[in-house]
Amino acid sequence: MSELTNTIKLNNGVEMPRLGFGVFQVDDLKLCEQAVSDALATGYRLIDTAATYNNEAAVGAAIRKSGIDRKEIFVTSKAFIHQMGYERTKAAFNESLEKLGLDYIDLYLVHMPFGDYYGSWRAMTEFYKEGKVRALGVSNFLPDRILDFCLNRDIEVKPALNQIEIHPFYQRPDEIKLLQEQGIVPQAWAPFAEGMNGMFTNHVLHGIAQKYGKSVAQVILRWNLQRGVCVIPKSVHQNRMAENFAVWDFALSAEDMQAIAALDLKRPQMVDTLKPSEVHRLYDYVNNPVLTSL
Ligand SMILES: NC(=O)c1ccc[n+]([C@@H]2O[C@H](COP(=O)([O-])OP(=O)(O)OC[C@H]3O[C@@H](n4cnc5c(N)ncnc54)[C@H](OP(=O)(O)O)[C@@H]3O)[C@@H](O)[C@H]2O)c1
């Protein structure tokens, strides 16, 4: 596993960096632009944003100012529940393109498996065929939703990726296997669970980190990469960006992978879409779209 490549080939042949940079909750546009500039300078070539993050304009500005060839940068954005349905997603996609100030988006995701995402997918498929988006995917799809979606004959283009909550406290091995069997890349959002439950001070992770002369964050990212899971950690601090990016020069042993496997709490720590209260919260956002913990 020490020969992990930096990129992974999606099911349509498009190459995507395995390690990217997320900008959720960086809604101060100046700070976001600075963070993305710093991330690009550090070496990140995948930026993960979303319409609901309210920072696509800052992401686009940083990309344009970076001087890096657009083709070298992989940009992901997402349509949220209030943007589901054929017409709404058409408008949402164009709005994202405009805010980003880009000609195309690399990967466009259905953010949540709610609302008329079949209608959305038809619109997304049209953009895909027009070359305005290089790959299509989903996010927060549970096994039944993803399988139904993949097997449905109305779906012309199979999702290339499912972006879901994955970290040492919620490891989802069976779901990852299912996604891989379906040719769908699993990508971990909140790879550190935003530091919740003492993630960064966990004694098992700390012990492993010490053994390799690495940080807990680096061990977590490396663990996911070795399981075939792509990662998009977020930080607004350049030293942490660099730390999170330096995960290619070591490999965790099978024994240490097992020790991390034992940390699994087997339930979501951030978003549990099976809970009615959570579905209410998501739809509350539709009625009052202000930034919350989505
Ligand atoms: N599809 C979805 O529904 C969904 C949901 C959530 C997130 N996401 C995506 O996934 C990305 C990552 O998730 P996330 O931002 O929620 O959380 P995360 O990456 O798990 O954690 C980010 C937190 O960890 C801190 N941190 C980062 N690197 C660190 C390090 N090396 N040492 C110590 N602390 C460190 C950051 O602090 P500082 O910034 O202060 O350094 C921040 O508070 C998001 O930005 C977004 O792009 C998608």
The ligand as an ORCA input file, in Angstrom:
! r2SCAN-3c Opt
* xyz 0 1
  N     -21.261     16.300      1.629
  C     -21.520     16.691      2.859
  O     -22.661     16.600      3.335
  C     -20.422     17.265      3.685
  C     -20.618     17.485      5.056
  C     -19.543     18.006      5.802
  C     -18.324     18.282      5.178
  N     -18.173     18.083      3.837
  C     -16.890     18.374      3.145
  O     -15.829     17.724      3.845
  C     -14.852     18.685      4.216
  C     -14.156     18.277      5.516
  O     -15.091     18.153      6.559
  P     -15.226     19.200      7.746
  O     -14.696     20.510      7.305
  O     -16.632     19.174      8.220
  O     -14.356     18.600      8.933
  P     -12.918     17.904      9.137
  O     -12.092     18.052      7.913
  O     -13.170     16.557      9.696
  O     -12.322     18.767     10.316
  C     -12.027     20.127     10.185
  C     -11.627     20.622     11.569
  O     -10.396     20.017     11.985
  C      -9.424     21.027     12.228
  N      -8.149     20.525     11.695
  C      -7.830     20.311     10.398
  N      -6.612     19.784     10.285
  C      -6.118     19.659     11.528
  C      -4.900     19.181     12.054
  N      -3.947     18.708     11.256
  N      -4.736     19.196     13.414
  C      -5.707     19.664     14.220
  N      -6.900     20.145     13.769
  C      -7.095     20.142     12.445
  C      -9.905     22.271     11.515
  O      -9.512     23.425     12.212
  P      -8.870     24.730     11.480
  O      -9.636     25.000     10.235
  O      -9.021     25.786     12.527
  O      -7.436     24.364     11.222
  C     -11.430     22.105     11.589
  O     -11.902     22.574     12.847
  C     -15.668     19.979      4.337
  O     -14.857     21.129      4.400
  C     -16.551     19.867      3.126
  O     -15.843     20.227      1.973
  C     -19.200     17.572      3.089
*
